Amino acid sequence: MLRLYILLRQGALSTVPPMPITWYAGIPLLCLVPVLFFILSIDEDRFRFALPLISLNKALTIPGLIVFAGTAAPTALRFGAAGQEVLLESIAAALLFVIGDAISGVYCFRRSRILCK
C-alpha cells in the first residue's frame, strides 16, 4: 500500500502531464499482494495457495525494475543535468521497493515450502 501511495502522490505533485489511462489500469494489481497477505493473516493453513502467488509476483518485480530503469535512465539523466531529479528519485524509490520485494518474496517462498510439504 505504501508503494501505491507513493506512486499516486508523486504523480500528483509532478509537473509532468498525466500518464495514459493504461498506466493507471495497473494500479489495482498493486493491491493484489496486500489482499493476499490479509487473507493469509486470517488463516494461513487454509489460504496457503497465496504464498506461491506472492513469491511469483515479487520475483516479477526484478525484470520490471530492469525495464523501467533501462527505459527511464536516459531521460532521467537528461532531466537530472537540468536540475530536475524527479525521475532519478523514482528510480531510487523503485530500487528500494525491489529490495523489499526480494526479501518478502524469499520469505514467502520459504514459508510456502514449509507449509506445502
C-alpha positions in Angstrom: 0.0 0.0 0.0 2.9 2.3 0.6 4.1 1.8 -3.0 0.6 2.7 -4.2 0.5 5.8 -2.1 4.0 7.0 -3.3 3.2 6.3 -6.9 -0.1 8.2 -6.9 1.3 11.0 -4.7 4.4 11.5 -6.8 2.2 11.7 -10.0 0.0 14.4 -8.4 3.0 16.5 -7.3 5.0 16.4 -10.5 4.7 18.9 -13.3 4.7 16.1 -15.9 1.4 15.7 -17.8 -0.8 12.9 -16.6 0.1 9.4 -17.6 -2.0 7.4 -20.1 -5.0 5.5 -18.8 -3.2 2.2 -19.3 -0.7 3.2 -16.6 -3.5 3.8 -14.1 -5.1 0.5 -15.1 -2.2 -1.3 -13.5 -2.8 0.3 -10.1 -5.3 -2.4 -8.9 -2.5 -5.0 -9.4 -0.6 -3.3 -6.6 -3.5 -4.0 -4.3 -3.3 -7.8 -5.0 -0.4 -8.6 -2.7 -1.7 -6.7 0.3 -5.0 -8.6 -0.1 -3.2 -11.9 -0.3 -1.3 -11.0 2.9 -4.5 -10.1 4.6 -6.2 -13.4 3.8 -3.0 -15.2 4.9 -3.3 -13.4 8.3 -6.8 -14.7 8.7 -6.0 -18.4 8.2 -2.5 -19.4 6.9 -3.3 -23.1 6.6 -6.5 -22.6 4.6 -5.1 -19.9 2.3 -1.5 -21.2 1.8 -2.1 -21.2 -2.0 -1.4 -17.4 -1.8 2.3 -17.9 -0.8 3.5 -19.1 -4.2 1.4 -16.3 -5.9 3.1 -13.7 -3.7 6.5 -15.2 -4.4 5.9 -15.1 -8.2 4.6 -11.5 -8.0 7.6 -10.4 -6.0 10.0 -12.2 -8.4 8.5 -10.4 -11.4 9.3 -7.0 -9.9 13.0 -7.6 -10.7 12.6 -7.7 -14.5 10.1 -4.8 -14.2 12.7 -2.7 -12.5 15.3 -3.5 -15.1 12.9 -2.5 -17.9 11.8 0.6 -16.0 15.4 1.7 -15.3 16.6 1.0 -18.8 13.8 3.0 -20.3 13.8 5.9 -17.9 17.6 6.2 -17.4 18.4 8.4 -20.4 15.5 10.7 -19.7 16.3 10.8 -16.0 20.0 11.7 -16.7 18.9 14.5 -19.1 16.4 15.9 -16.5 19.0 15.5 -13.7 21.5 17.5 -15.7 18.9 20.3 -16.0 18.3 20.2 -12.2 15.1 18.1 -12.0 15.7 15.0 -10.1 12.1 13.6 -10.1 12.9 10.7 -12.4 16.1 9.9 -10.5 14.1 9.8 -7.3 11.6 7.5 -8.9 14.4 5.0 -10.0 15.9 5.1 -6.5 12.4 4.5 -4.9 11.9 1.6 -7.3 15.2 0.1 -6.3 14.3 0.3 -2.6 11.0 -1.4 -3.3 12.6 -4.2 -5.2 14.9 -4.9 -2.3 11.9 -5.1 0.0 10.1 -7.3 -2.6 13.1 -9.6 -2.8 13.1 -10.0 1.0 9.4 -10.6 1.3 9.4 -12.9 -1.8 12.2 -15.1 -0.3 10.3 -15.3 3.0 7.0 -16.3 1.2 8.9 -18.9 -0.9 10.5 -20.4 2.2 7.2 -20.3 4.2 5.4 -22.0 1.2 8.0 -24.8 1.2 7.4 -25.4 4.9 3.6 -25.3 4.7 3.2 -27.3 1.5 5.2 -30.4 2.4 
